[in-house]
Amino acid sequence: MFGWGKKDRKTPPVEPEKPANGIPTVKFDPTRVTDAVLADLKENIRALPEVGANDFETVYQASVRAISMGGALNIIYAALIDIEGMPKRRAEDISRSLNFKAKAIMNAEQQTKLGIKYATWLYSGAPCRVNPKQPGGEDQDAAHKAANGKPFLISKGMFLNGEWTWPGRKEGCKCVSKSMIAGFDGYNGGKPKGLVE
């Protein structure tokens, strides 16, 4: 009568799972975490005075896991906060810094892989300093603000304060880059005006 138990019953199609909050998401591709990113990550962690030899491997593994997940800073933070004497604010700053530095390399590698040669430096509007409430870092912030909207060669970076760098690479930098693609934003595909090599 109701069709229960029929062999030719059709099962409803499986619909893709929707995020709980209704916002579409993009999954991070962990293959973007290359050997260059890992080597740089090791170097950056070794340069931290707060991370001793006994804590290095724990922080490194947590950082690799966090960056491979697309920037799960809570994982890095949890590893750092377990270090005796680590202030919460410093753990937050280190987590952000390691993530930004890794992203800068991953973005440059991705742009190069796609055949993009040039990008435009974009100042975030937030001071490019570790702690904007304390003195120090004014020169970096001024240089990054002045670089806003200027083109740079992705393989080289931009020359600021006497050295070559990319957006997000320096301690406290919150800048990003915008790829220059022929046919968009008035870019014709040649060498951009104002490029410093």
C-alpha positions as CSV (number, residue, x, y, z in Angstrom):
1,M,0.0,0.0,0.0
2,F,2.7,2.5,0.9
3,G,5.5,1.0,-1.2
4,W,7.6,-0.1,1.7
5,G,10.0,-2.9,0.9
6,K,9.9,-2.5,-2.8
7,K,13.1,-3.5,-4.5
8,D,13.0,-0.8,-7.2
9,R,12.9,2.0,-4.7
10,K,15.1,4.9,-5.6
11,T,17.4,6.4,-3.0
12,P,17.6,10.2,-2.9
13,P,20.7,11.7,-4.3
14,V,23.4,12.6,-1.9
15,E,23.8,16.3,-1.6
16,P,27.1,17.9,-0.7
17,E,27.4,18.9,2.9
18,K,26.8,22.6,3.5
19,P,28.8,24.5,6.1
20,A,26.9,25.0,9.3
21,N,27.0,28.8,9.1
22,G,26.0,28.9,5.4
23,I,29.2,30.5,4.3
24,P,31.0,28.7,1.5
25,T,34.5,27.7,2.2
26,V,37.6,27.0,0.2
27,K,39.8,24.1,1.3
28,F,43.5,24.8,1.7
29,D,45.8,22.8,-0.5
30,P,48.5,21.4,1.8
31,T,50.8,20.7,-1.2
32,R,51.5,24.5,-1.1
33,V,53.6,23.9,2.0
34,T,56.8,23.3,0.0
35,D,60.4,22.5,1.1
36,A,61.2,26.2,0.8
37,V,58.3,27.0,3.2
38,L,59.4,24.3,5.7
39,A,63.1,25.4,5.6
40,D,62.1,29.1,6.2
41,L,59.8,28.0,9.0
42,K,62.6,26.2,10.7
43,E,64.9,29.2,10.3
44,N,62.2,31.6,11.7
45,I,61.6,29.3,14.7
46,R,65.3,28.9,15.5
47,A,65.6,32.7,15.4
48,L,63.1,33.1,18.3
49,P,64.9,33.6,21.6
50,E,61.8,32.3,23.5
51,V,62.0,28.9,21.8
52,G,64.8,26.8,23.2
53,A,66.3,23.6,21.8
54,N,64.0,21.4,23.9
55,D,60.8,23.2,22.6
56,F,61.9,23.6,19.0
57,E,60.5,20.3,17.6
58,T,57.1,20.8,19.3
59,V,56.7,24.3,18.0
60,Y,58.0,23.3,14.5
61,Q,55.5,20.3,14.2
62,A,52.6,22.5,15.5
63,S,53.5,25.2,13.0
64,V,53.7,22.8,10.1
65,R,50.3,21.3,11.1
66,A,48.8,24.8,11.5
67,I,50.1,26.1,8.2
68,S,49.1,22.9,6.4
69,M,45.6,23.5,7.6
70,G,45.6,27.0,6.0
71,G,46.6,29.0,9.0
72,A,45.1,27.5,12.2
73,L,47.0,29.8,14.5
74,N,45.4,28.3,17.6
75,I,47.7,25.2,17.1
76,I,50.9,27.3,17.1
77,Y,49.6,29.3,20.0
78,A,48.9,26.2,22.1
79,A,52.4,24.9,21.5
80,L,54.0,28.2,22.4
81,I,51.9,28.9,25.5
82,D,53.2,25.6,27.0
83,I,56.7,27.1,27.0
84,E,57.4,28.2,30.6
85,G,57.4,32.0,30.9
86,M,55.8,32.6,27.5
87,P,53.5,35.6,27.7
88,K,50.1,35.3,26.0
89,R,50.7,38.4,23.9
90,R,54.1,37.1,22.7
91,A,52.6,33.7,21.8
92,E,49.9,35.5,19.7
93,D,52.5,37.7,17.9
94,I,54.8,34.7,17.1
95,S,51.8,32.7,15.8
96,R,50.8,35.5,13.5
97,S,54.3,36.1,12.4
98,L,55.1,32.5,11.5
99,N,51.9,32.2,9.6
100,F,52.4,35.5,7.7
101,K,55.9,34.6,6.7
102,A,54.9,31.2,5.5
103,K,52.0,32.7,3.5
104,A,54.3,35.2,1.9
105,I,56.5,32.4,0.5
106,M,53.5,30.3,-0.5
107,N,51.8,33.2,-2.3
108,A,55.0,34.1,-4.2
109,E,55.5,30.5,-5.2
110,Q,51.9,30.2,-6.3
111,Q,52.0,33.4,-8.3
112,T,55.3,32.3,-10.0
113,K,53.8,28.8,-10.8
114,L,50.8,30.5,-12.5
115,G,53.2,32.6,-14.6
116,I,52.5,35.9,-12.8
117,K,55.6,38.0,-12.8
118,Y,54.5,41.2,-11.0
119,A,52.3,42.2,-8.1
120,T,51.2,45.4,-6.4
121,W,52.1,46.0,-2.7
122,L,49.0,46.7,-0.6
123,Y,49.4,48.3,2.8
124,S,46.7,46.9,5.2
125,G,46.0,50.1,6.9
126,A,47.1,48.6,10.2
127,P,50.6,49.6,11.4
128,C,53.3,47.3,10.3
129,R,54.8,46.9,13.7
130,V,54.8,44.1,16.3
131,N,53.1,46.2,18.9
132,P,51.6,49.5,17.6
133,K,51.1,50.8,21.1
134,Q,54.8,50.7,21.9
135,P,57.6,52.7,20.3
136,G,59.7,51.1,17.6
137,G,59.0,50.0,14.0
138,E,58.0,53.4,12.8
139,D,60.5,53.2,9.9
140,Q,59.2,49.9,8.7
141,D,55.6,51.2,8.9
142,A,56.4,54.3,7.0
143,A,58.2,52.4,4.2
144,H,55.4,49.9,3.9
145,K,52.8,52.7,3.8
146,A,54.9,54.4,1.1
147,A,55.1,51.1,-0.9
148,N,51.3,50.9,-1.1
149,G,50.1,50.6,-4.7
150,K,53.6,50.2,-6.1
151,P,54.5,47.2,-8.4
152,F,57.3,44.7,-7.6
153,L,58.9,41.7,-9.3
154,I,57.5,38.7,-7.4
155,S,60.7,36.7,-7.7
156,K,62.7,39.5,-6.0
157,G,60.3,41.4,-3.8
158,M,60.5,45.1,-3.1
159,F,63.5,47.0,-1.8
160,L,62.5,48.6,1.5
161,N,64.7,50.0,4.3
162,G,67.8,48.7,2.7
163,E,66.7,45.1,1.9
164,W,64.5,43.0,-0.4
165,T,61.3,41.8,1.1
166,W,57.7,40.6,0.3
167,P,54.5,41.7,1.9
168,G,54.0,39.8,5.2
169,R,57.7,38.8,5.6
170,K,58.9,41.3,8.1
171,E,58.1,41.1,11.8
172,G,54.8,42.8,12.4
173,C,54.0,43.3,8.7
174,K,50.3,43.0,7.8
175,C,50.7,43.9,4.1
176,V,49.5,41.7,1.2
177,S,50.0,41.7,-2.5
178,K,47.7,41.8,-5.5
179,S,48.7,39.9,-8.6
180,M,49.1,42.0,-11.8
181,I,47.3,40.1,-14.6
182,A,47.2,41.5,-18.2
183,G,43.8,42.9,-19.0
184,F,42.9,43.7,-15.4
185,D,43.1,47.1,-13.7
186,G,44.6,48.8,-16.7
187,Y,47.7,46.5,-16.8
188,N,48.8,45.7,-20.3
189,G,51.1,42.8,-19.6
190,G,54.5,44.6,-20.0
191,K,56.9,45.9,-17.4
192,P,54.8,48.0,-15.0
193,K,55.4,51.7,-14.5
194,G,57.2,52.6,-11.3
195,L,58.9,49.2,-11.0
196,V,62.1,49.3,-9.0
197,E,64.5,46.5,-9.9
